Amino acid sequence: KIIIEDTLNQPIDEKDDSDFFCGLYVDGTSKLTFEEANPAFHGFYAQSQYNYPVFLFVSLLNDQDEINKIVEKYPRTIVNQIEPLTNAIEYNYWMFNNCFRLINYKHQNILSYQSDGWPIRKGWEQYVLDNDFSFIGAPWDKFAQLISDKYRFPELKIANGGVAFRKLNAMLNCIDFA
């Protein structure tokens, strides 16, 4: 609650638009509300150097009024409606087989965030660029089963997408390999 209050009290300064990075927010639960998503969106915009677009993938069963509130406050939000994702397996499958193919190819640098994790200070863009990451994210606390169209991989301990940087061409190369 304290982090949410601190985040919402950070000013969102006037800044130029840029497509060099983009945000990615995925919620397939059909229960996303403005109140839940607002701190994460606010943190992304308050802590970013530029005004980047955000790809919001949300269940087509979600309350449209709640999504409209997000778009009204954060107008660079690009809403994409998806089928509901009811569990982690469906989410992983959708991410690996659909999500990255749906993002505009001019947006190569993606910061994914969700209601349980978002940027809390400035400088994340420079950190990513200085280290030339293809992917960086917090590790899962359990092993995860990855599923592709072609293979069923063994359980792996890898980084999750709660807050993660992803380079689009690297993600597409992984998908095409699988």
N, C-alpha and C positions, 0 to 999 in steps of 0.2 A: 504494500500500500504506500509506503514511503517512497519507493522508487517510482511508482506511478505518479505520485504527486510531484516529485522532483522533475520528472520528465515533462509533465504537462505545464510546469512553471518555466521551462526553458523557452526563450523566445525563438520564433521562426523568423529569421532575418530575411529581408528582401534580397534575393539573389538571382543570378541569371539562370535560365534553363540550360540544361545540358543533357545529351543522350549518351555520354561516355560511360556512365553507369546507369543501372536501373534497379529498382526494388522489385522484390517478388514476395507476395503474401498469398499463401494458399490456405483455404479453409473449406473443406468439403462436408462439414458437419450439418449444414442447414440451420445452424444456431448462431451464426456470427452476428454480433450487434455492434453498433457504433461505439458504445461504451467499452466493449472488450477490445476492439481494434484501435481505437483512438490513441492510446499511449504509444503503441508500436509505430503507427504512422507518424505521430507527432515526433517521436524520438528520431525516426529516420530523417525527417525533413529538418528538424532542429540541429542535428549533428552532421548533416551533409554539407559539403562545400558549395554545391550547386543544387538547383531544383530539378531533380531527376524524375522521370516517369516511374510509376509503380504498376506492375502487372498484378492485378488482384484476381485470383482464381477462386470462385466461390460457388457453392452448390446452387443449382438452379431452383431448388426448393426454398432458398433463403428469403427472408422478408425483404422485398425490394426497397421499402422505405429505409431500412437500416443501411443498405448499400448506398442509396442516394445520399444519406447523411455523410458517408465517407467521401463520396465523390464531390459533394458540395464544399467540404472543408479542404480536400486535397484534390484539386482539379486535374492534376496530371495522372490520376488513377485510370488505368485501362482495365475495365471490368470484363472478365471472361467467365461465363457460366459453365459449370461442369456438372456431371452426374455426381450425386452424393458419394463421398468416400467414407465408409462405415468402420474401417479398422486400419491398423498400420500396414497390413499386407496390401490392401487396396491403394492406400496412399503411396507406398513405395512403388508399386507397379505403375500407378498413374504418373508419378514423378519421372521414372526412368523411361517410360514408353510414350508419354504424351506431352508433359509440361514443357520440356526444353525445345520441342519441335514447334510449339505454339508461340514462343517468344520471337519477336521481330529480330532478324539477324543483325540489325545495326546496333543492337544492345548486346555487346559481347561481355560486359562486366556486370555481373548480377550479385546483388546482396539480398539474400533471402532472410526474412525475419518473420516473426509470428507474435502472437499476443503474450507469449512467455519469454520472449527475448528480442531485443532490438538494440541499436547503437545508443550508448549512454554518454559518449564524448566524441568530440571532433577529432579528425585525423585518420579515420579508418581508411579513407581512399588512398592516402599517401602510404600508409602501412602496407596495403595490398599491392600497390604499384612498386614500392621499394623492394618487396620480397618476391615479386613475379609469381604469385600463387596461381595455380589452376583451380585449386579447391582448398578451402580451410574452413573448419567448423568444429564445434564442440563434440567430443566423443560421446557415443551412446554409452549408457551405463550397463547395457546388456548386449549380447550378440544379436545381430539382426539378420533376417533372411532376405536376401535380394532376389528378385524374380525378374526375368526378362522374357521377351517373346520366344527366345530360342533355348535358353538354358535356365536351370534351377541351380543357383550357386550355393555352396556350403555357407553356413552361418559365419558371419564376419563381424569383427568389431571395427566399425568405421565411424566417420564423423556424421553427425545428424544435420538436419537442415534448419533447426530452430533459429540460429543466426549463423549464416554461412556465406562465404564468398565463393562464387563459381564463375569460371570463364566458360562462356557458352560453347565455343568450339571444342574445348576439352570435354565438356559434358556430352556433346554430340558424338565425338570420337569414341567415348566409352560406350555410349548406346549402340553405335554402329558395330563396335567390336563384339558386344554381347549378342 
